[in-house]
Amino acid sequence: MDLLFSKESKGYLSDLSFIKEGKWLKDSEVRYYISFRNGRWYLSMLYIWIENPLQFMSRFIDHYDSERKATTYAELFQRGIRKDAKGTLKVKSNHAISICFN
């Protein structure tokens, strides 16, 4: 804990780097991911940039007792988080990563 911190001091340019790094979030599709571990259902929200699906961000939300409850909360969070109410922002390709084993 910095006891010499003063509110009147100048900020650094790096303090605002999250704004520059997060500009792509305004044009992102919001999806949810539910996983099962140790008897609990874990909900994470995925932000996928529509121009480059390989650029995405995942944020853990919470864990729930049942899959139904997790899905209900996921759909509510998804509607509240996404920028477009109708869900028109979609990733251009569902197969962004094409793996060829030949």
MDTraj code that builds the backbone (N, CA, C; nanometers):
import mdtraj as md
import numpy as np

residues = "MET ASP LEU LEU PHE SER LYS GLU SER LYS GLY TYR LEU SER ASP LEU SER PHE ILE LYS GLU GLY LYS TRP LEU LYS ASP SER GLU VAL ARG TYR TYR ILE SER PHE ARG ASN GLY ARG TRP TYR LEU SER MET LEU TYR ILE TRP ILE GLU ASN PRO LEU GLN PHE MET SER ARG PHE ILE ASP HIS TYR ASP SER GLU ARG LYS ALA THR THR TYR ALA GLU LEU PHE GLN ARG GLY ILE ARG LYS ASP ALA LYS GLY THR LEU LYS VAL LYS SER ASN HIS ALA ILE SER ILE CYS PHE ASN".split()
xyz = np.array([
    [0.0848, -0.1179, 0.0000],
    [0.0000, 0.0000, 0.0000],
    [0.0886, 0.1231, 0.0000],
    [0.0631, 0.2118, -0.0942],
    [0.1438, 0.3325, -0.1074],
    [0.0839, 0.4436, -0.0210],
    [0.1500, 0.4745, 0.0894],
    [0.0979, 0.5767, 0.1809],
    [0.1285, 0.7175, 0.1325],
    [0.2191, 0.7305, 0.0352],
    [0.2547, 0.8625, -0.0159],
    [0.1710, 0.9021, -0.1378],
    [0.0702, 0.8225, -0.1710],
    [-0.0133, 0.8516, -0.2872],
    [-0.0965, 0.9762, -0.2615],
    [-0.0998, 1.0638, -0.3589],
    [-0.1773, 1.1871, -0.3484],
    [-0.2722, 1.1967, -0.4668],
    [-0.3948, 1.2373, -0.4429],
    [-0.4925, 1.2503, -0.5512],
    [-0.4575, 1.3643, -0.6457],
    [-0.3758, 1.4575, -0.6017],
    [-0.3410, 1.5726, -0.6832],
    [-0.2245, 1.5459, -0.7775],
    [-0.1655, 1.4291, -0.7720],
    [-0.0505, 1.4022, -0.8573],
    [-0.0956, 1.3682, -0.9994],
    [-0.0037, 1.3883, -1.0937],
    [-0.0320, 1.3581, -1.2331],
    [-0.0390, 1.2077, -1.2541],
    [-0.1262, 1.1674, -1.3446],
    [-0.1340, 1.0264, -1.3805],
    [-0.0337, 0.9942, -1.4900],
    [-0.0120, 0.8682, -1.5111],
    [0.0780, 0.8234, -1.6159],
    [-0.0025, 0.7829, -1.7379],
    [0.0613, 0.7857, -1.8541],
    [-0.0047, 0.7450, -1.9769],
    [-0.0441, 0.5976, -1.9711],
    [0.0332, 0.5185, -1.9020],
    [0.0021, 0.3759, -1.8900],
    [-0.1252, 0.3504, -1.8081],
    [-0.1677, 0.4482, -1.7284],
    [-0.2904, 0.4333, -1.6502],
    [-0.4133, 0.4214, -1.7393],
    [-0.4067, 0.4775, -1.8586],
    [-0.5198, 0.4750, -1.9507],
    [-0.5021, 0.3753, -2.0643],
    [-0.4060, 0.2862, -2.0520],
    [-0.3798, 0.1904, -2.1599],
    [-0.4970, 0.0952, -2.1816],
    [-0.5776, 0.0716, -2.0767],
    [-0.6905, -0.0193, -2.0931],
    [-0.7936, 0.0352, -2.1916],
    [-0.8015, 0.1671, -2.2077],
    [-0.8952, 0.2255, -2.3045],
    [-0.8493, 0.1962, -2.4465],
    [-0.7206, 0.2140, -2.4721],
    [-0.6664, 0.1876, -2.6050],
    [-0.6737, 0.0396, -2.6391],
    [-0.6413, -0.0457, -2.5428],
    [-0.6421, -0.1893, -2.5655],
    [-0.7839, -0.2441, -2.5794],
    [-0.8815, -0.1770, -2.5221],
    [-1.0182, -0.2277, -2.5239],
    [-1.1076, -0.1640, -2.6273],
    [-1.0520, -0.0881, -2.7232],
    [-1.1358, -0.0252, -2.8254],
    [-1.2100, -0.1270, -2.9103],
    [-1.1499, -0.2423, -2.9321],
    [-1.2126, -0.3435, -3.0150],
    [-1.3353, -0.4036, -2.9481],
    [-1.3513, -0.3848, -2.8175],
    [-1.4646, -0.4435, -2.7468],
    [-1.5988, -0.3861, -2.7904],
    [-1.5975, -0.2653, -2.8448],
    [-1.7242, -0.2063, -2.8890],
    [-1.7808, -0.2767, -3.0115],
    [-1.6960, -0.3444, -3.0871],
    [-1.7397, -0.4206, -3.2036],
    [-1.7185, -0.5694, -3.1800],
    [-1.7626, -0.6185, -3.0663],
    [-1.7399, -0.7591, -3.0351],
    [-1.8719, -0.8316, -3.0149],
    [-1.8687, -0.9593, -3.0454],
    [-1.9829, -1.0460, -3.0198],
    [-1.9658, -1.1040, -2.8801],
    [-2.0742, -1.1109, -2.8053],
    [-2.0680, -1.1630, -2.6688],
    [-2.1317, -1.3018, -2.6671],
    [-2.0544, -1.4001, -2.6231],
    [-2.1028, -1.5365, -2.6075],
    [-2.0744, -1.5821, -2.4655],
    [-2.1370, -1.6914, -2.4270],
    [-2.1093, -1.7452, -2.2946],
    [-2.0520, -1.8859, -2.3056],
    [-1.9780, -1.9242, -2.2016],
    [-1.9165, -2.0559, -2.1940],
    [-1.9448, -2.1118, -2.0553],
    [-2.0067, -2.2304, -2.0520],
    [-2.0403, -2.2947, -1.9250],
    [-1.9620, -2.4251, -1.9153],
    [-1.8909, -2.4423, -1.8056],
    [-1.8144, -2.5647, -1.7844],
    [-1.8516, -2.6258, -1.6492],
    [-1.8347, -2.7565, -1.6395],
    [-1.8682, -2.8301, -1.5175],
    [-1.7403, -2.8771, -1.4501],
    [-1.7216, -2.8373, -1.3232],
    [-1.6048, -2.8785, -1.2446],
    [-1.6455, -2.8936, -1.0995],
    [-1.6046, -3.0033, -1.0401],
    [-1.6245, -3.0274, -0.8964],
    [-1.7698, -3.0081, -0.8511],
    [-1.8645, -3.0518, -0.9337],
    [-2.0048, -3.0430, -0.8957],
    [-2.0669, -2.9049, -0.9113],
    [-1.9979, -2.8116, -0.9724],
    [-2.0500, -2.6755, -0.9921],
    [-2.0441, -2.6402, -1.1405],
    [-2.1323, -2.5528, -1.1839],
    [-2.1361, -2.5043, -1.3219],
    [-2.0766, -2.3644, -1.3247],
    [-1.9660, -2.3470, -1.3958],
    [-1.8921, -2.2207, -1.4011],
    [-1.9286, -2.1450, -1.5286],
    [-1.9625, -2.0188, -1.5125],
    [-2.0041, -1.9339, -1.6240],
    [-1.8955, -1.8314, -1.6556],
    [-1.8569, -1.8264, -1.7821],
    [-1.7620, -1.7254, -1.8301],
    [-1.8220, -1.6587, -1.9530],
    [-1.7961, -1.5298, -1.9679],
    [-1.8424, -1.4566, -2.0853],
    [-1.7242, -1.4381, -2.1798],
    [-1.7484, -1.4582, -2.3090],
    [-1.6459, -1.4438, -2.4113],
    [-1.6784, -1.3234, -2.4973],
    [-1.5809, -1.2365, -2.5156],
    [-1.5925, -1.1213, -2.6049],
    [-1.5068, -1.1516, -2.7267],
    [-1.5699, -1.1658, -2.8441],
    [-1.4992, -1.2042, -2.9659],
    [-1.5095, -1.0902, -3.0655],
    [-1.3947, -1.0422, -3.1127],
    [-1.3922, -0.9323, -3.2082],
    [-1.4419, -0.9837, -3.3428],
    [-1.5378, -0.9121, -3.4042],
    [-1.5986, -0.9606, -3.5278],
    [-1.5032, -0.9522, -3.6466],
    [-1.4035, -0.8656, -3.6420],
    [-1.3081, -0.8532, -3.7524],
    [-1.2004, -0.9615, -3.7478],
    [-1.1620, -1.0027, -3.6280],
    [-1.0580, -1.1042, -3.6109],
    [-1.1002, -1.1977, -3.4976],
    [-1.1639, -1.3109, -3.5308],
    [-1.2137, -1.4002, -3.4257],
    [-1.1048, -1.4599, -3.3366],
    [-0.9790, -1.4491, -3.3787],
    [-0.8709, -1.4991, -3.2947],
    [-0.8389, -1.4045, -3.1802],
    [-0.8935, -1.2851, -3.1846],
    [-0.8748, -1.1889, -3.0756],
    [-1.0015, -1.1914, -2.9902],
    [-0.9891, -1.2484, -2.8723],
    [-1.1029, -1.2581, -2.7825],
    [-1.0568, -1.2430, -2.6387],
    [-1.1544, -1.2215, -2.5507],
    [-1.1255, -1.2053, -2.4091],
    [-1.2304, -1.2837, -2.3314],
    [-1.1882, -1.3510, -2.2275],
    [-1.2782, -1.4300, -2.1452],
    [-1.2797, -1.3736, -2.0036],
    [-1.3993, -1.3631, -1.9471],
    [-1.4144, -1.3138, -1.8099],
    [-1.5026, -1.4096, -1.7309],
    [-1.4520, -1.4567, -1.6176],
    [-1.5287, -1.5438, -1.5295],
    [-1.6368, -1.4609, -1.4602],
    [-1.7587, -1.5150, -1.4560],
    [-1.8700, -1.4437, -1.3927],
    [-1.9006, -1.5023, -1.2545],
    [-1.9455, -1.6289, -1.2505],
    [-1.9839, -1.6903, -1.1229],
    [-1.9993, -1.8409, -1.1423],
    [-2.0284, -1.9133, -1.0342],
    [-2.0567, -2.0563, -1.0438],
    [-2.1934, -2.0823, -0.9821],
    [-2.2612, -2.1873, -1.0339],
    [-2.4001, -2.2147, -0.9970],
    [-2.4184, -2.3620, -0.9643],
    [-2.5331, -2.3938, -0.8987],
    [-2.5644, -2.5299, -0.8570],
    [-2.6091, -2.6177, -0.9731],
    [-2.6842, -2.5620, -1.0665],
    [-2.7395, -2.6431, -1.1749],
    [-2.7060, -2.5815, -1.3108],
    [-2.7103, -2.6657, -1.4128],
    [-2.6828, -2.6184, -1.5488],
    [-2.7931, -2.5246, -1.5965],
    [-2.9150, -2.5527, -1.5571],
    [-3.0278, -2.4679, -1.5974],
    [-3.0136, -2.3258, -1.5419],
    [-2.9749, -2.3168, -1.4164],
    [-2.9558, -2.1847, -1.3544],
    [-2.8398, -2.1104, -1.4208],
    [-2.7319, -2.1813, -1.4516],
    [-2.6173, -2.1194, -1.5185],
    [-2.6556, -2.0694, -1.6573],
    [-2.7332, -2.1490, -1.7312],
    [-2.7769, -2.1078, -1.8651],
    [-2.8688, -1.9870, -1.8581],
    [-2.9590, -1.9845, -1.7616],
    [-3.0495, -1.8699, -1.7457],
    [-2.9724, -1.7428, -1.7178],
    [-2.8796, -1.7485, -1.6252],
    [-2.7984, -1.6309, -1.5942],
    [-2.7098, -1.5912, -1.7124],
    [-2.6588, -1.6897, -1.7841],
    [-2.5743, -1.6605, -1.8995],
    [-2.6511, -1.5825, -2.0051],
    [-2.7738, -1.6231, -2.0329],
    [-2.8546, -1.5529, -2.1324],
    [-2.8909, -1.4118, -2.0868],
    [-2.9176, -1.3962, -1.9577],
    [-2.9470, -1.2618, -1.9049],
    [-2.8244, -1.1714, -1.9137],
    [-2.7091, -1.2227, -1.8729],
    [-2.5859, -1.1442, -1.8820],
    [-2.5520, -1.1111, -2.0263],
    [-2.5723, -1.2065, -2.1155],
    [-2.5402, -1.1844, -2.2564],
    [-2.6237, -1.0711, -2.3145],
    [-2.7535, -1.0699, -2.2830],
    [-2.8395, -0.9617, -2.3330],
    [-2.8012, -0.8267, -2.2738],
    [-2.7591, -0.8259, -2.1477],
    [-2.7233, -0.7003, -2.0830],
    [-2.5873, -0.6465, -2.1239],
    [-2.4951, -0.7346, -2.1577],
    [-2.3577, -0.6928, -2.1873],
    [-2.3404, -0.6466, -2.3302],
    [-2.4026, -0.7175, -2.4240],
    [-2.3734, -0.6872, -2.5641],
    [-2.4246, -0.5503, -2.6046],
    [-2.3550, -0.4925, -2.6989],
    [-2.3827, -0.3565, -2.7450],
    [-2.5118, -0.3509, -2.8266],
    [-2.5315, -0.4498, -2.9113],
    [-2.6487, -0.4507, -2.9974],
    [-2.7576, -0.5365, -2.9340],
    [-2.8736, -0.4784, -2.9157],
    [-2.9823, -0.5466, -2.8468],
    [-3.0367, -0.6646, -2.9275],
    [-3.0314, -0.6564, -3.0589],
    [-3.0870, -0.7627, -3.1429],
    [-2.9876, -0.8746, -3.1679],
    [-2.8617, -0.8541, -3.1344],
    [-2.7610, -0.9567, -3.1555],
    [-2.7162, -0.9668, -3.3000],
    [-2.7077, -0.8532, -3.3696],
    [-2.6703, -0.8548, -3.5108],
    [-2.5202, -0.8630, -3.5331],
    [-2.4391, -0.8278, -3.4334],
    [-2.2943, -0.8392, -3.4483],
    [-2.2561, -0.9858, -3.4339],
    [-2.2094, -1.0442, -3.5419],
    [-2.1711, -1.1853, -3.5423],
    [-2.0317, -1.2000, -3.5994],
    [-1.9609, -1.3001, -3.5558],
    [-1.8291, -1.3323, -3.6077],
    [-1.8458, -1.3764, -3.7525],
    [-1.7557, -1.3308, -3.8399],
    [-1.7689, -1.3586, -3.9825],
    [-1.7564, -1.5064, -4.0154],
    [-1.6793, -1.5786, -3.9396],
    [-1.6592, -1.7198, -3.9683],
    [-1.6652, -1.7997, -3.8391],
    [-1.7470, -1.9030, -3.8388],
    [-1.7512, -1.9902, -3.7217],
    [-1.6315, -2.0834, -3.7177],
    [-1.5633, -2.0983, -3.8317],
    [-1.4471, -2.1845, -3.8410],
    [-1.3225, -2.0973, -3.8554],
    [-1.2939, -2.0187, -3.7539],
    [-1.1815, -1.9250, -3.7606],
    [-1.0481, -1.9987, -3.7624],
    [-1.0432, -2.1102, -3.6932],
    [-0.9207, -2.1880, -3.6879],
    [-0.9429, -2.3151, -3.7685],
    [-0.8767, -2.3255, -3.8799],
    [-0.8883, -2.4437, -3.9650],
    [-0.7616, -2.5274, -3.9469],
    [-0.7785, -2.6442, -3.8889],
    [-0.6643, -2.7301, -3.8619],
    [-0.6621, -2.8426, -3.9652],
    [-0.5516, -2.8565, -4.0360],
    [-0.5337, -2.9629, -4.1342],
    [-0.4203, -3.0521, -4.0858],
    [-0.4487, -3.1784, -4.0650],
    [-0.3501, -3.2702, -4.0104],
    [-0.2649, -3.3360, -4.1196],
    [-0.2802, -3.2978, -4.2444],
    [-0.1987, -3.3564, -4.3545],
    [-0.0643, -3.2889, -4.3625],
])
top = md.Topology()
chain = top.add_chain()
for i, resn in enumerate(residues, 1):
    res = top.add_residue(resn, chain, resSeq=i)
    for name in ("N", "CA", "C"):
        top.add_atom(name, md.element.get_by_symbol(name[0]), res)
traj = md.Trajectory(xyz[None], top)
